[in-house]
Amino acid sequence: MSQTRAIAGQPASLGFEYFRRYTTTKLPGLFESGFWDSLVLQASEQEPAVLHAVTALGAAHKNEERISLTEYNEAIRHLRHSLKRSDKEALRVCLITCMLFVCIELLRGGFKAGHAHLTNGLRILREIQQREGVTSDGDIILRSKAVSVEDTLVEVFSRLNVQVALFGQVSSYLLFVGDSAESPRTYDIPQTFSSLLEARKYMDALINGSHILGEQASQLILSGQSIPEKLYEDQGRLEAALMRWLHALDSSHEKLLNRADYRTKFAIPMLLLYHTMTRIMAATALRGTDEMIYDRYLPDFSLLIKQSADLWDLMRTAMKKALGLRGTSTPDINFTIDMGFIPPLYYALAKCRQPNLRRMILELLKEVPHREGAWDGFTVINMGDLLIEIEEEGMYDGIDIKPSCYLPDPSVAEVLPIIPASQRFNNVNVALPDFESGKATLFGRRYRGNNQWESKIVQFDSAFRKLNPLSWECIQNSCVGMC
């Protein structure tokens, strides 16, 4: 008997039906996903652990907390039974259920638990790839075209891992697109992309590589070491690959549009938005203590903000039209597990110190969907307010700063004070709470000159689902010399 028939007529069936009708279409975002489009529902027909996890996620999405908790516990019970086996099928059930648990926790605001599930899933996938000879050195290989259940699982886990890394949680895994351990560990971009999903996979690898390059350099600088030539070579490869990626997307544009579904018109500009962000990330990854370098990229930040605003207008207009909405009503699209607006806007908020652009980013964050995987928009807004307050130290008080996607006229810009290097944070990480009403924690570090680093730890209201007046408390401030 089908597993789904076993819950027919029970309260749990409400969660399953909601998942089947709504959750599977909302969670994947703009890109096709073998995991959400087919694998999960197929597995739920055969595996009780997956069925109960699916039902728990659907119920959580529908705000049926009692049903969700009951089904979550049932999924754990059945998963423990499955793990008594050690075969390949049992590992697949474990990984599918693990990703569903990640989504449940993120939807409920359980970010620490969600991150723990994600880390465990990535560790298991890496071990599988090592055992099967797909990878030999701890990297994770993302196939350009999925040919197995494991490939589909790598896709969905790696997507979320890239998001978490951008939020300041360091990724342990370099991501490469290839087909085996013999594939070169380079960003070997094809001349054209066969699909948007392929373009997306290469972009994920480039984001991941740029982030890890910056983390490697940061650790060296903090320990008083110089940056080796190899990292400059890695940076050159990343920047060259980003140029090839853009050329490949441009060469594929007409072909991709000819076979387009409703997602394509949004997915292409979303990829271009992430390309702009990643280009800045790669170019500044080896900046050392020089936060002033970001002022060279103000035109790029302006482009990123304009791309975000234009894409959001396009999506909002299309969704209102499709749903027959008028006026200011906005469709319920407030949770997706995939890449969206928040990561690039968060990055720009942390690194763009031009006051007009920075305030425009905050305005956009109030408009766009507020839950994107590990990202909570309200928390990012409050973090931005806090970062502006600490870095600017009131230097723009009394000046009329209007939010804008564009840089001000040079005659205006030259009279605006510039935030000095000593006030700019070199690194900012945010630890989200494990419950919706908790406080988030910002970990900031800035270079004060003369080999002195100031570390600041600040707790602030996460303010899920509503914007409260910002409340924050500095719980640690210290200044230390480099080793």
Order of alpha helices (4+ residues) and beta strands (2+ residues): alpha-alpha-alpha-alpha-alpha-alpha-beta-alpha-beta-alpha-alpha-alpha-alpha-alpha-alpha-beta-beta-alpha-alpha-beta-beta-beta-beta
